[in-house]
Amino acid sequence: VNYGESAEDALRREVFEETMLQCNRLTYLGSAPNEYIYKEVTYFTTDIFFIAYISSLDKIQLSDEVTEMVLLRPDEIKTEDLAFDSLRCMIQKYKAGRHE
């Protein structure tokens, strides 16, 4: 998130920069604490999750920073394959329908 930018605006900007897709609507899913180690330093963050609604996937164009994009239905996501506890928590919340 850039200085002076909301989480929602940062999400829209990043999705567009990385995929050329426009997020038409965002619904807040939740937030969860996260911890990760990078170069022997432990970072503590609060991760914010949204459900993004995209009108069409026809114009996907991946940036040079994206090596691969995989589209899955929620029931196809294996939470044990995810790197972060915060993401596992929010995927489980989404699958349980606790976002409506």
Phi, psi and omega in degrees: 000126177284157177304131178080007183252138177284162177299321180295315179294323178296318178298311179301316181296311183296317178300316180295316181298323185269337186227349185067017179263145178261126173277114182283322183213145177237140174237127179294128178262316180159183176225158181206146178289153179217153177219132177212156181252131177224122182052048176066015176245131178271126179251137177246124183229167167244116182269136182249133184239137177231156168263123182255133179256124181243129183287329182207141176261007184296335188253024178299128175218106185284140177284172178295340181279349181254122181269335182198148175229129180236125178260124181231147169286152181308322181289348179269350183280125177262106185299333179292343179273354183274145187283328191244139177302321181299319180291317177302316180300314184285326175296318178297319178298316180298313181298328181281356178076021182272029181243357186263000000 
